[in-house]
Amino acid sequence: QSEVQSAIGSARSAQVTLDNLLNSPTEAEIATAQAQVADAESSLADLMDGPTESETRDAEIALEQSLVDLEEAYNNLAAATLVAPSAGTVIAIDANVGERVSEGATLVTLADTSQLELTIQVAELDLPQLAIDQSATVEIDALSGQQFSGVITHIAPSSESDSGVVYYPVTIRLTDSDLSKVRAGMTAVATIENTETAAQDSWLVPTTAIQTQNNQSIVMVARGQETVPVNVTPGAVQGEWTLVQSPDLQAGDQVVGSVSTYLDSNSGFGRGPGSGGPPPGN
């Protein structure tokens, strides 16, 4: 409507200019004014007739493309929204706002801290003694003096190896109602219950703690401000642990060694250096 009004105004203005020139015009001025009037009348006629079929088709194509672009923008916005697959606690963020990431990269790590698990390495000779739902006792280095109950929830169907030692990953879920002090990544030791009774004075120590001195196997034990050697007789190897016998080892001794069995949150176990702990009794 505004374009029509503008065209009408232009036609009237051109007509006024022509009328003024007719009073004392030159031929060039008259020709220019007549051309302006003709252009204005032509523009007005086009507007009164409405758009051509070609113009209408072009406008429809432009509208359809705009709708496609709008839908794509909505899809891109939805794809940029992170949605957690399940409820949990954010324990790691590995990307920054505006940063480009590759496909399949981990952006955020979630953990269900109410379902803590420990994956241990069990020697193949000991595997037949284990079963799903079998009870276990878990001791955590950082929570000295406390024991937690657990059950076996998964026994790996295939073996793995570390430094030539074959073992099977076995997952134990902690079943205590209060795990508020337990954190993912803490170093822990599990004792499987109802297995065959070990010999008297038998202890589990980190395999890395066993040394040879004067043709005798020893472990170094921290007692007070000193570290003293204790003679041991190595037995079965249980992954990163070795069953040893020694009447000189006592409950509460700190054996110098390293382990890599950590607590985790429903996602296997981490690997890395750990500290030696008191050898659990059998």
C-alpha positions as CSV (number, residue, x, y, z in Angstrom):
1,Q,0.0,0.0,0.0
2,S,2.8,2.4,0.9
3,E,4.5,1.7,-2.5
4,V,1.3,2.5,-4.3
5,Q,0.9,5.8,-2.4
6,S,4.5,6.6,-3.2
7,A,4.0,5.9,-6.9
8,I,0.9,8.1,-7.0
9,G,2.9,10.9,-5.3
10,S,5.7,10.6,-7.8
11,A,3.3,10.7,-10.7
12,R,1.6,13.8,-9.3
13,S,5.0,15.5,-8.7
14,A,6.1,14.7,-12.2
15,Q,2.8,16.2,-13.6
16,V,3.3,19.3,-11.5
17,T,6.8,19.7,-12.8
18,L,5.6,19.2,-16.4
19,D,2.8,21.8,-15.9
20,N,5.4,24.3,-14.6
21,L,7.7,23.7,-17.5
22,L,4.9,24.2,-20.0
23,N,4.6,27.8,-19.0
24,S,8.2,28.6,-20.1
25,P,9.8,25.3,-21.1
26,T,12.6,24.4,-23.3
27,E,12.2,21.4,-25.5
28,A,14.7,19.4,-23.5
29,E,13.0,20.2,-20.2
30,I,9.6,19.2,-21.7
31,A,11.1,15.8,-23.0
32,T,12.6,15.0,-19.6
33,A,9.4,15.8,-17.7
34,Q,7.3,13.8,-20.1
35,A,9.7,10.8,-19.6
36,Q,9.4,11.2,-15.8
37,V,5.6,11.2,-16.0
38,A,5.7,8.1,-18.2
39,D,8.0,6.2,-15.8
40,A,5.9,7.2,-12.8
41,E,2.7,6.1,-14.6
42,S,4.3,2.8,-15.6
43,S,5.5,2.1,-12.1
44,L,2.0,2.8,-10.8
45,A,0.5,0.5,-13.3
46,D,2.9,-2.3,-12.4
47,L,2.0,-2.0,-8.7
48,M,-1.7,-1.9,-9.4
49,D,-1.4,-5.0,-11.5
50,G,0.4,-6.9,-8.7
51,P,3.5,-9.2,-9.0
52,T,4.2,-11.2,-12.1
53,E,4.1,-15.0,-12.1
54,S,7.9,-15.1,-12.2
55,E,8.2,-12.7,-9.3
56,T,5.7,-14.8,-7.2
57,R,7.7,-18.0,-7.9
58,D,11.0,-16.4,-7.0
59,A,9.4,-15.1,-3.7
60,E,8.1,-18.6,-2.9
61,I,11.5,-20.2,-3.5
62,A,13.2,-17.6,-1.3
63,L,10.6,-18.3,1.5
64,E,11.1,-22.1,1.2
65,Q,14.9,-21.7,1.5
66,S,14.5,-19.4,4.5
67,L,12.4,-22.1,6.2
68,V,15.0,-24.7,5.5
69,D,17.7,-22.5,6.9
70,L,15.6,-21.9,10.0
71,E,15.1,-25.6,10.6
72,E,18.8,-26.3,10.2
73,A,19.6,-23.6,12.7
74,Y,17.2,-25.2,15.2
75,N,18.8,-28.6,14.6
76,N,22.3,-27.2,15.1
77,L,21.2,-25.6,18.4
78,A,19.8,-29.0,19.5
79,A,23.0,-30.8,18.6
80,A,25.0,-28.3,20.6
81,T,23.1,-29.1,23.8
82,L,24.8,-31.7,26.1
83,V,22.4,-34.2,27.7
84,A,23.6,-36.7,30.3
85,P,22.7,-40.3,29.5
86,S,22.0,-40.9,33.2
87,A,22.0,-39.1,36.5
88,G,25.4,-38.7,38.2
89,T,28.1,-36.4,39.5
90,V,30.4,-34.5,37.1
91,I,33.9,-35.5,38.0
92,A,35.8,-34.1,35.0
93,I,35.3,-31.5,32.2
94,D,37.7,-31.9,29.3
95,A,36.5,-29.1,27.0
96,N,36.0,-25.4,27.1
97,V,33.1,-23.2,25.7
98,G,33.7,-22.4,22.1
99,E,36.4,-25.0,21.6
100,R,36.2,-27.3,18.6
101,V,36.4,-31.0,19.5
102,S,36.8,-34.1,17.4
103,E,34.1,-36.7,16.9
104,G,34.0,-39.2,19.7
105,A,36.0,-37.1,22.1
106,T,35.1,-37.2,25.8
107,L,33.7,-33.8,26.9
108,V,32.4,-34.5,30.4
109,T,32.9,-37.5,32.7
110,L,30.0,-38.5,35.0
111,A,30.1,-41.0,37.8
112,D,27.3,-42.6,39.9
113,T,29.1,-42.2,43.3
114,S,26.4,-44.2,45.0
115,Q,27.6,-47.4,43.1
116,L,31.3,-47.7,43.7
117,E,33.2,-50.6,42.3
118,L,36.7,-52.1,42.6
119,T,38.3,-54.1,39.9
120,I,41.0,-56.5,41.1
121,Q,43.4,-58.7,39.2
122,V,42.9,-62.4,40.0
123,A,45.4,-65.1,39.0
124,E,44.1,-67.7,36.6
125,L,44.7,-70.5,39.2
126,D,42.4,-68.8,41.7
127,L,39.6,-68.0,39.2
128,P,37.7,-71.3,39.7
129,Q,37.2,-70.4,43.4
130,L,35.2,-67.2,42.5
131,A,31.6,-66.8,41.6
132,I,29.1,-64.0,41.0
133,D,27.5,-62.7,44.2
134,Q,30.4,-64.0,46.3
135,S,31.1,-61.8,49.3
136,A,34.3,-59.8,49.7
137,T,35.8,-57.4,52.3
138,V,37.4,-54.2,51.0
139,E,40.0,-52.1,52.9
140,I,40.9,-48.6,51.6
141,D,44.4,-47.2,52.4
142,A,43.0,-43.7,52.9
143,L,40.4,-44.9,55.4
144,S,42.6,-46.9,57.8
145,G,40.9,-49.2,60.2
146,Q,37.6,-49.3,58.2
147,Q,36.3,-52.3,56.3
148,F,33.6,-52.3,53.6
149,S,31.5,-55.1,52.4
150,G,31.2,-56.0,48.7
151,V,30.0,-58.7,46.3
152,I,31.5,-59.9,43.0
153,T,29.4,-58.5,40.2
154,H,31.5,-59.4,37.1
155,I,34.2,-61.9,36.2
156,A,36.0,-61.1,32.9
157,P,35.5,-63.9,30.3
158,S,38.9,-63.3,28.9
159,S,42.3,-62.8,30.4
160,E,44.8,-59.9,30.3
161,S,48.5,-59.9,31.1
162,D,50.9,-57.5,32.7
163,S,54.7,-58.1,32.5
164,G,54.1,-61.7,31.5
165,V,51.7,-62.4,34.4
166,V,48.2,-63.6,33.3
167,Y,45.2,-62.4,35.3
168,Y,41.5,-62.0,35.0
169,P,39.8,-58.6,36.0
170,V,37.1,-59.2,38.6
171,T,34.7,-56.4,39.6
172,I,33.5,-56.0,43.2
173,R,30.7,-53.7,44.1
174,L,30.7,-52.0,47.5
175,T,27.4,-52.7,49.3
176,D,27.6,-50.5,52.4
177,S,24.8,-48.0,52.8
178,D,27.2,-45.2,53.9
179,L,30.0,-44.6,51.4
180,S,30.2,-40.9,51.9
181,K,33.9,-40.9,52.8
182,V,34.9,-43.1,49.8
183,R,36.1,-41.4,46.7
184,A,36.7,-42.7,43.2
185,G,40.4,-43.3,42.6
186,M,41.3,-44.4,46.2
187,T,43.7,-47.3,46.5
188,A,42.0,-50.4,47.9
189,V,42.6,-54.1,48.7
190,A,39.9,-56.7,48.5
191,T,39.8,-60.1,50.3
192,I,37.5,-62.6,48.8
193,E,35.6,-64.6,51.4
194,N,34.9,-68.4,51.3
195,T,38.0,-69.2,49.3
196,E,40.3,-72.0,50.2
197,T,42.0,-71.4,53.6
198,A,45.6,-70.2,53.2
199,A,48.5,-71.5,55.2
200,Q,49.2,-69.9,58.6
201,D,51.2,-66.7,58.5
202,S,50.2,-66.0,54.9
203,W,49.9,-62.5,53.7
204,L,49.2,-60.7,50.4
205,V,51.9,-58.1,49.5
206,P,52.5,-56.1,46.3
207,T,54.5,-58.2,43.9
208,T,56.8,-55.2,43.3
209,A,57.7,-55.3,47.0
210,I,59.5,-58.6,46.9
211,Q,63.3,-58.4,46.6
212,T,66.2,-60.9,46.7
213,Q,68.9,-60.4,49.3
214,N,71.6,-63.0,49.8
215,N,69.6,-65.6,47.9
216,Q,66.6,-64.9,50.3
217,S,63.3,-63.3,49.3
218,I,62.5,-60.2,51.5
219,V,60.1,-57.3,51.7
220,M,61.0,-54.0,53.2
221,V,58.6,-53.0,56.1
222,A,58.3,-49.5,57.6
223,R,58.4,-49.8,61.4
224,G,58.6,-46.5,63.2
225,Q,61.2,-44.3,61.6
226,E,63.1,-47.3,60.0
227,T,62.6,-49.6,57.1
228,V,63.7,-53.1,57.9
229,P,64.0,-56.2,55.7
230,V,61.7,-59.2,56.5
231,N,62.3,-62.7,55.1
232,V,59.4,-64.1,53.2
233,T,58.6,-67.2,51.2
234,P,56.7,-66.2,48.0
235,G,53.7,-68.3,46.9
236,A,51.0,-67.9,44.3
237,V,51.0,-64.7,42.3
238,Q,47.6,-63.0,42.1
239,G,48.2,-60.3,39.4
240,E,50.0,-57.4,41.1
241,W,49.8,-59.2,44.5
242,T,51.8,-62.2,45.7
243,L,50.9,-64.5,48.6
244,V,53.8,-64.8,50.9
245,Q,54.5,-66.7,54.2
246,S,56.4,-65.1,57.0
247,P,56.1,-65.4,60.8
248,D,57.8,-62.0,61.1
249,L,55.0,-60.1,59.3
250,Q,52.4,-58.6,61.6
251,A,49.0,-57.0,61.0
252,G,49.5,-53.3,60.6
253,D,52.9,-53.6,59.0
254,Q,53.5,-51.2,56.1
255,V,55.1,-53.0,53.2
256,V,57.0,-50.8,50.8
257,G,55.7,-51.5,47.3
258,S,53.3,-50.2,44.7
259,V,49.9,-51.3,43.4
260,S,47.5,-50.0,40.7
261,T,44.1,-51.3,41.8
262,Y,41.8,-48.3,42.4
263,L,38.3,-47.8,43.4
264,D,36.1,-46.5,40.5
265,S,32.5,-45.5,39.9
266,N,30.9,-48.2,37.7
267,S,33.5,-47.9,35.0
268,G,36.3,-50.3,35.6
269,F,39.5,-49.2,37.3
270,G,42.2,-46.6,36.9
271,R,45.9,-47.5,36.6
272,G,48.8,-45.7,38.1
273,P,51.3,-45.7,41.0
274,G,49.9,-46.6,44.4
275,S,51.3,-46.9,47.9
276,G,51.9,-50.2,49.7
277,G,49.6,-51.0,52.6
278,P,49.3,-53.5,55.4
279,P,49.2,-57.0,54.1
280,P,45.7,-58.3,54.7
281,G,45.3,-61.5,56.6
282,N,43.5,-64.6,55.1
